[in-house]
Amino acid sequence: MNLIGIDIGGTKITIGKVSNKKLKDITSIKINSGSSQEKIICKIRLLIDKLIDKETKAIGIGVPAIVDTKKGIVFETVNIPSWKKVNLKQILEDKYKIPVFVNNDSNCFALGEKYFGICKKNNNFVAVSISTGFGAGIIINNKLYEGNNCGAGEFGEIFFKGKSIEHYCSGKYFIKEYKTKGELLFEKAKQKDKNALKIFNEFGKNVGEALSVIVNSVDPEVIILGGSVSKSYKFFEKSMKKSLRQLIYERSYSRLKIKQSKTKNINVFGAAALYHNS
């Protein structure tokens, strides 16, 4: 049995085939976020056409949006203005005649860790994606918790220090507060640049405060950090944990595990895992 997993972002689409718990034929294609709804769907079809075969059981898709997961309708897709309301499930099922599952990309991250990553044995955890945004997927009692509009885990939208958690705890923080990119700071920090290390220290404090909101709301066994900014984890880990410890119960802190995601293309794995979650 083969499953196709698709991760849709604002600048690229990544697709792969999951077979026997392994990801094969992984490929990405750049997209213009300002393109029309039909042009982007056309690119998705072109990618699927290259991978689909008689053994393909289903297609799973992760999108940075809120989703009617039963009908597979995508609403208000982040960074793709033309995708205000897209009946993605029906469009693709009409063409390929196999089940199509659509969900939020952070939820796919969580499912990827549950079925293919480091949380196979954990019943309650939160997978936090720190990249250009700040979002999370929540697993409670071994099941994905979506909320009423597939909007559970949108912690980045919470009001925080006069702005939002996303402003202070994502790649936007470095750009808006220090007029530089996180990747550049990461390289400088590896060279022990004092200013870069100081910025990551402040960033860690912010992330610790944000994680306290998650712990006090969900009380997970594990928090997994993923996304591009999490690659610099070692430079903000200490200040993050110190900040977090001050804001939650000591017992909660002592039992909580914080891990860094290790599986490459975990969102593609997670999109494929939507079949198992159905």
C-alpha positions as CSV (number, residue, x, y, z in Angstrom):
1,M,0.0,0.0,0.0
2,N,1.2,3.5,-0.9
3,L,0.1,6.8,0.5
4,I,0.8,10.2,-1.0
5,G,1.6,13.0,1.4
6,I,1.6,16.7,0.3
7,D,2.8,19.7,2.3
8,I,1.6,23.0,0.9
9,G,3.5,26.2,2.0
10,G,3.4,29.8,0.9
11,T,6.4,29.4,-1.4
12,K,6.6,25.7,-2.3
13,I,4.7,22.4,-2.4
14,T,6.5,19.2,-1.2
15,I,5.2,15.8,-2.1
16,G,6.3,12.2,-1.4
17,K,5.1,8.6,-1.4
18,V,5.0,6.7,1.9
19,S,5.4,3.0,1.6
20,N,6.4,0.5,4.3
21,K,6.9,3.5,6.7
22,K,9.5,5.0,4.4
23,L,9.3,8.2,2.3
24,K,10.1,7.8,-1.3
25,D,10.2,10.0,-4.4
26,I,10.3,13.2,-2.4
27,T,10.1,16.3,-4.6
28,S,9.3,20.0,-4.2
29,I,8.2,22.7,-6.6
30,K,8.2,26.4,-6.0
31,I,4.9,28.3,-6.3
32,N,4.0,32.0,-6.6
33,S,1.9,32.7,-3.6
34,G,0.0,35.3,-5.6
35,S,-1.1,32.8,-8.2
36,S,-4.7,32.0,-8.9
37,Q,-6.5,29.2,-7.1
38,E,-6.6,27.1,-10.3
39,K,-2.9,27.6,-11.1
40,I,-1.8,26.2,-7.7
41,I,-4.2,23.3,-8.0
42,C,-2.8,22.6,-11.4
43,K,0.7,22.3,-9.9
44,I,-0.6,19.9,-7.2
45,R,-2.1,17.7,-9.9
46,L,1.1,17.7,-11.9
47,L,3.0,16.4,-8.8
48,I,0.4,13.8,-8.0
49,D,0.3,12.6,-11.6
50,K,4.0,11.7,-11.3
51,L,3.6,9.6,-8.1
52,I,0.1,8.0,-8.2
53,D,-0.2,4.4,-9.2
54,K,-2.5,1.4,-8.8
55,E,-1.1,0.8,-5.3
56,T,-1.9,4.3,-4.1
57,K,-4.6,4.0,-1.3
58,A,-5.1,7.7,-0.5
59,I,-3.8,11.2,-0.7
60,G,-3.2,13.4,2.4
61,I,-2.6,17.2,2.3
62,G,-1.4,19.6,4.9
63,V,-2.3,23.3,4.4
64,P,-1.5,26.4,6.5
65,A,-5.2,27.2,7.0
66,I,-8.3,26.3,8.9
67,V,-10.1,23.4,7.3
68,D,-13.5,21.7,7.3
69,T,-11.8,18.3,7.6
70,K,-15.0,16.3,6.9
71,K,-15.7,18.1,3.6
72,G,-12.0,18.9,2.9
73,I,-12.7,22.6,2.3
74,V,-9.8,24.9,3.0
75,F,-10.4,28.4,4.3
76,E,-8.2,31.5,4.5
77,T,-4.9,29.9,3.6
78,V,-1.9,31.8,5.1
79,N,0.3,33.4,2.4
80,I,-1.9,32.2,-0.5
81,P,-4.5,35.1,-0.9
82,S,-6.5,33.3,-3.7
83,W,-7.3,30.4,-1.4
84,K,-10.1,31.9,0.5
85,K,-12.4,28.9,0.1
86,V,-11.2,25.8,-1.8
87,N,-13.0,22.5,-2.0
88,L,-9.7,20.7,-2.3
89,K,-11.0,17.2,-1.4
90,Q,-13.8,17.2,-4.0
91,I,-11.6,18.6,-6.7
92,L,-8.9,15.9,-6.3
93,E,-11.3,13.0,-5.5
94,D,-13.2,13.8,-8.7
95,K,-10.0,13.4,-10.6
96,Y,-8.2,10.5,-8.9
97,K,-11.1,8.5,-7.5
98,I,-9.4,7.7,-4.3
99,P,-9.9,9.2,-0.8
100,V,-8.3,12.6,-0.2
101,F,-7.8,13.9,3.4
102,V,-7.0,17.6,4.1
103,N,-5.9,19.1,7.4
104,N,-3.9,21.9,8.9
105,D,-0.1,21.7,8.4
106,S,0.7,21.9,12.1
107,N,-1.7,19.0,12.7
108,C,0.2,17.0,10.1
109,F,3.4,17.8,11.9
110,A,1.9,16.2,15.1
111,L,0.6,13.2,13.2
112,G,3.9,12.7,11.5
113,E,5.6,12.5,14.9
114,K,2.9,10.2,16.2
115,Y,3.1,7.6,13.4
116,F,6.6,8.0,12.0
117,G,8.6,10.2,14.4
118,I,9.7,10.3,18.0
119,C,6.3,10.3,19.8
120,K,5.0,6.8,18.8
121,K,4.8,5.8,22.5
122,N,3.4,9.1,23.8
123,N,-0.4,9.6,24.3
124,N,-0.4,13.3,25.0
125,F,1.9,15.8,23.3
126,V,2.1,19.1,21.4
127,A,4.1,19.5,18.3
128,V,5.2,23.2,18.0
129,S,6.3,24.5,14.6
130,I,8.6,27.6,14.9
131,S,9.4,29.0,11.5
132,T,8.0,32.1,9.7
133,G,5.0,31.5,12.0
134,F,4.2,29.8,15.3
135,G,1.6,27.0,15.3
136,A,1.0,23.6,16.9
137,G,-0.7,20.3,16.5
138,I,-2.2,18.7,19.6
139,I,-2.5,14.9,20.4
140,I,-4.7,14.1,23.3
141,N,-5.3,10.5,24.4
142,N,-3.7,9.3,21.2
143,K,-6.0,11.3,19.0
144,L,-5.5,14.5,17.1
145,Y,-7.5,17.4,18.7
146,E,-8.7,19.7,15.9
147,G,-11.2,22.0,17.7
148,N,-14.4,23.2,16.0
149,N,-12.8,24.7,13.0
150,C,-9.5,22.8,12.8
151,G,-8.1,25.8,14.6
152,A,-6.9,24.2,17.8
153,G,-3.2,24.9,18.4
154,E,-3.1,28.4,16.9
155,F,-1.1,29.6,19.9
156,G,0.7,32.1,17.7
157,E,-2.4,34.2,17.5
158,I,-2.7,34.7,21.2
159,F,-2.2,38.3,22.4
160,F,1.3,38.6,24.0
161,K,3.3,41.6,25.1
162,G,1.1,44.0,23.2
163,K,1.3,42.0,19.9
164,S,1.2,38.2,19.5
165,I,3.1,35.1,20.4
166,E,4.0,34.7,16.7
167,H,5.5,38.1,16.6
168,Y,7.9,37.3,19.5
169,C,8.4,33.5,19.0
170,S,8.9,33.0,15.3
171,G,11.2,34.1,12.5
172,K,9.3,37.3,12.3
173,Y,10.8,38.3,15.6
174,F,14.3,38.6,14.2
175,I,13.1,40.6,11.2
176,K,10.7,42.9,12.9
177,E,12.8,43.6,16.1
178,Y,16.3,43.3,14.8
179,K,16.0,43.8,11.0
180,T,17.8,40.6,10.2
181,K,17.0,37.0,9.3
182,G,17.1,34.1,11.7
183,E,19.4,32.1,9.3
184,L,22.0,34.9,9.4
185,L,21.9,35.1,13.2
186,F,22.2,31.3,13.4
187,E,25.4,31.4,11.4
188,K,26.7,34.2,13.6
189,A,25.8,32.4,16.8
190,K,27.8,29.4,15.6
191,Q,30.8,31.7,15.4
192,K,30.1,32.8,19.0
193,D,29.0,36.3,17.9
194,K,28.0,38.0,21.2
195,N,25.1,40.0,19.7
196,A,23.6,37.0,18.0
197,L,23.9,35.0,21.2
198,K,22.2,37.8,23.1
199,I,19.3,37.9,20.6
200,F,18.8,34.2,20.9
201,N,18.8,34.5,24.7
202,E,16.0,37.0,24.5
203,F,14.2,34.9,22.0
204,G,14.4,31.9,24.3
205,K,12.8,33.8,27.1
206,N,9.9,34.6,24.8
207,V,9.5,31.0,23.7
208,G,9.6,29.8,27.3
209,E,6.7,32.2,28.1
210,A,4.8,30.9,25.1
211,L,5.3,27.3,26.0
212,S,4.0,28.0,29.5
213,V,0.7,28.9,27.9
214,I,0.7,25.5,26.2
215,V,1.6,23.6,29.3
216,N,-0.9,25.4,31.5
217,S,-3.6,24.8,28.8
218,V,-2.9,21.3,27.6
219,D,-0.5,19.7,30.2
220,P,1.3,17.5,27.7
221,E,3.8,14.7,28.3
222,V,6.0,16.1,25.6
223,I,6.5,19.2,23.6
224,I,8.3,18.7,20.2
225,L,9.9,21.7,18.6
226,G,10.1,21.7,14.8
227,G,10.3,24.2,11.9
228,S,13.2,26.1,10.5
229,V,13.9,28.2,13.6
230,S,14.1,25.2,15.8
231,K,17.4,24.3,14.1
232,S,19.0,27.0,16.3
233,Y,17.5,25.3,19.5
234,K,20.8,25.0,21.3
235,F,21.2,28.7,21.3
236,F,17.9,29.5,23.0
237,E,17.3,26.3,24.9
238,K,18.8,27.4,28.2
239,S,16.9,30.7,28.5
240,M,13.7,29.1,27.2
241,K,13.8,26.4,29.9
242,K,14.6,28.9,32.6
243,S,11.7,31.1,31.6
244,L,9.3,28.2,31.3
245,R,10.2,26.8,34.7
246,Q,9.3,30.1,36.4
247,L,5.8,30.1,34.9
248,I,4.5,26.5,35.4
249,Y,4.1,24.1,38.4
250,E,7.3,22.5,39.4
251,R,5.8,19.1,39.1
252,S,4.7,19.9,35.6
253,Y,8.2,21.1,34.7
254,S,9.9,18.0,36.2
255,R,7.7,15.6,34.3
256,L,7.7,17.5,31.0
257,K,10.0,16.4,28.1
258,I,11.0,18.9,25.4
259,K,12.4,17.3,22.3
260,Q,13.6,18.6,18.9
261,S,12.1,17.0,15.8
262,K,14.6,14.9,14.0
263,T,12.7,13.4,11.0
264,K,13.2,15.1,7.7
265,N,10.0,16.1,5.8
266,I,7.9,15.2,8.8
267,N,5.0,17.2,7.5
268,V,4.8,15.1,4.4
269,F,4.8,11.9,6.6
270,G,2.1,13.5,8.6
271,A,0.0,14.4,5.6
272,A,0.1,10.7,4.6
273,A,-0.8,9.7,8.1
274,L,-4.1,11.5,7.8
275,Y,-5.3,8.2,6.2
276,H,-4.5,6.4,9.5
277,N,-6.1,9.1,11.5
278,S,-9.4,9.0,9.6
